[in-house]
Amino acid sequence: MTDWIQRWKENKIGWHRDKPNSKLIEFIDCLHLKQGDQVFVPLCGKSIDMMYLLDRGYRVFGVELSTLAAEQFFVENKIEYSIHQSGEFSVYSANNIQMYCGDYFKLKLEDFKSVVAVYDRASLIALPLELRVKYVSHLYSIITKGCRVLLLTLNYPQSQISGPPFAVNQEEVWSLYKKGFDCQQLQCFNDIENEPKFQRANVDFIEKATYCLRKK
Ligand SMILES: C[S@@+](CC[C@H](N)C(=O)[O-])C[C@H]1O[C@@H](n2cnc3c(N)ncnc32)[C@H](O)[C@@H]1O
């Protein structure tokens, strides 16, 4: 099991990028957002994608286990913040953004009244299979009907390299989401030439897929 808190302490955060994700930029329209809408970013780390959303006039609601990630997000982006306690969560807040520090699985429906969309990059695929099942059923239980999800996944031969990130193919996305969500795959392509870590491990391919989901 990944010790995420320790990874943050040791700054082993190889997933973090300093530019917004190109698939967020390309496919954000599938979320049908209006100015001021609130987007939930589960397992958010200190993702710069949250700045992209804020800069476009959306509100952000993140959840993240590590307080170090939260502090770094606000400090590195030069955003003044305050901290208050809400139940089991330390909530880091500033204009238009709230980051709940604590366990995603402890979030409740009442926290989600104004969330209209979810952006999932490196969140579902950060978890091993048994937690992915739990992650999706928890997501279903906390978001409201009609809520849209932009989901980015990776798929590669899991026997050739271990996760995280874990391989999640289309079949698994369908089996995890189809019962509760309308599902559409927007794109899927092999990007092995841009993944040196996977090339070094002689992995045959790494498919990157983007999905748009809508809670039924
Ligand atoms: C692979 S990183 C991805 C971060 C972010 N989505 C990004 O794209 O940069 C996964 C993050 O999930 C956080 N995390 C793992 N389990 C969690 C949980 N149960 N509740 C909240 N955050 C969690 C970890 O601390 C880590 O920052």
The ligand as a MOL file (V3000), in Angstrom:
LIG
                    3D

  0  0  0     0  0            999 V3000
M  V30 BEGIN CTAB
M  V30 COUNTS 27 29 0 0 0
M  V30 BEGIN ATOM
M  V30 1 C -0.8380 10.3880 -7.7780 0
M  V30 2 S -1.2030 11.7480 -6.7600 0 CHG=1
M  V30 3 C -2.1540 12.7640 -7.8630 0
M  V30 4 C -2.3720 14.1710 -7.3860 0
M  V30 5 C -3.1350 15.0710 -8.3580 0
M  V30 6 N -4.4030 14.5120 -8.7630 0
M  V30 7 C -2.2960 15.4470 -9.5510 0
M  V30 8 O -2.7370 15.2140 -10.6860 0
M  V30 9 O -1.1980 15.9910 -9.3560 0 CHG=-1
M  V30 10 C -2.4250 11.0910 -5.6590 0
M  V30 11 C -2.7090 11.9870 -4.4800 0
M  V30 12 O -3.7880 11.4380 -3.7270 0
M  V30 13 C -3.5650 11.6590 -2.3530 0
M  V30 14 N -4.3830 10.6450 -1.6490 0
M  V30 15 C -4.1930 9.3110 -1.6480 0
M  V30 16 N -5.1670 8.6960 -0.9550 0
M  V30 17 C -6.0190 9.6720 -0.5150 0
M  V30 18 C -7.2190 9.6710 0.2620 0
M  V30 19 N -7.7490 8.5270 0.7320 0
M  V30 20 N -7.8120 10.8620 0.5280 0
M  V30 21 C -7.2790 12.0180 0.0600 0
M  V30 22 N -6.1410 12.0710 -0.6880 0
M  V30 23 C -5.5140 10.9150 -0.9640 0
M  V30 24 C -2.0550 11.5180 -2.2090 0
M  V30 25 O -1.5520 12.1590 -1.0630 0
M  V30 26 C -1.5570 12.1570 -3.5040 0
M  V30 27 O -1.2840 13.5220 -3.3350 0
M  V30 END ATOM
M  V30 BEGIN BOND
M  V30 1 1 1 2
M  V30 2 1 2 3
M  V30 3 1 2 10
M  V30 4 1 3 4
M  V30 5 1 4 5
M  V30 6 1 5 6
M  V30 7 1 5 7
M  V30 8 2 7 8
M  V30 9 1 7 9
M  V30 10 1 10 11
M  V30 11 1 11 12
M  V30 12 1 11 26
M  V30 13 1 12 13
M  V30 14 1 13 14
M  V30 15 1 13 24
M  V30 16 1 14 15
M  V30 17 1 14 23
M  V30 18 2 15 16
M  V30 19 1 16 17
M  V30 20 1 17 18
M  V30 21 2 17 23
M  V30 22 1 18 19
M  V30 23 2 18 20
M  V30 24 1 20 21
M  V30 25 2 21 22
M  V30 26 1 22 23
M  V30 27 1 24 25
M  V30 28 1 24 26
M  V30 29 1 26 27
M  V30 END BOND
M  V30 END CTAB
M  END
